[in-house]
């Protein structure tokens, strides 16, 4: 954190309250939401720094022993909730340093040698964010696994595929779920790629120009598991593009969540009735006893806008900052923490919710009779018989009009009626006009044939490991 706001009167109180909010967020994110076996980010960075100082002879070996002993006590106090935070000490970093000094004396005062809060907080954020990415990747994997399980179960369940929200062609529900499996797979890839740029060490840049002490930054990077060091001290302390990139990946993931949410809400509607979602993810109405509202998908759809807002906040925060560090960057924590909270909470509940989806196969199949879903199959049939595709397209268009006039789907037309539109049509046409025939004919990788969906499920399980 940066020094406290120099305000007076009500503004001073507001500034103090703001710092308290940041305390709460950092304490909860550095400790409560992460596995307790993972040390707090600030302490982890400080210990690596102290070991480097001792290795380089900048502090005595005895000081390192005291610092490690004191930090173990501080860490235990934070994890147990017994640590006493003080607003008078401005930020998390000074709170920890003050407590360390109270425990071990002068050794605690030597810890800050060769660093600044500018490179210290930049390191803490990267440590926190790297761990958050790892957590998110685990959650994405669990969610994708739930989608694969659902796809496997419904690999042969036919449903309408839509374009423009109009019935287009038959697909299977399993195939539809695997589309989201692919989307969230690309999301995972983006987080993995982002992690490479997050895992670069700012520590050693000090305030902005580096330090006069003979530090070993590569040693600290190795201690913290970073992939390298930030090569320019000005850039190391002042840029937050890694946080913007992370939040951008969050926004893309939430866009995919929102698309799925929109479909779940629509499919839950009695006018559609394709699925039911388990009661624990829905609520009733305070006045209408018959209602079952898909609250979780609706909330996720709404929270997508929240993450978009956090991305815009960070972009706007950085857009006019001159080098190097500026107080503006105190505002980077809340958008970043909120994006992490929102994505992790959403993924956690969606993985659970996917297992609570019940498919109403009869309604899906009935919907396939309402939009001439096998019209393209008839056009393909005629093309395979030798008719140019454009002519086949025109002939099927006339057949669809005739079926509309008669009030039936294409399979409801007799052979004689169908032959009015092309003499190439023979009795075998009805095998391609069925939903099952349409699905089975798309038997190639990426196709919706049930056999291909099963094969895609098998590949998906291999990819998940």
Protein Blocks (a to p, Z undefined) as FASTA:
>chain_A
ZZddddehjllmmmmmmmmmmmmmmmmmmmmmpcfklccfklmmmmmmmmmmmmnomacf
klmmmmmmmmmmmmmmmmnopaccdfklopamlmmmmmmmmmnommlmmmmgoiafklmm
mmmmmmmmmmmmmmmmmmmmmmmmmmmmmmmmmmmmccdddehhiafbdcdfklmmmmmm
mmmmmmmmmmmmmmmmmmpcfbhnlmmnopfbdcdfklmmmmnopabdcfbfklmmmpck
lmmmmmmmmmmmmmmmmmmmmmmmmmmpmklomaccdfklcccdfklmkbccdfklmmmm
mmmmmmmmmmmmmmmmmmmcccfbdfklmmmmmmmmmmmmmmmmmmmmmmmmmmmcccdf
klmmmmmmmnopmlmmmmmmmmmnopafklmmmmmmmmmmmmmmnopafklpcfklmmmm
ockbcfklmmmmpmklmmmmmgcehiabfklmmmmmmmmmmmnZZ
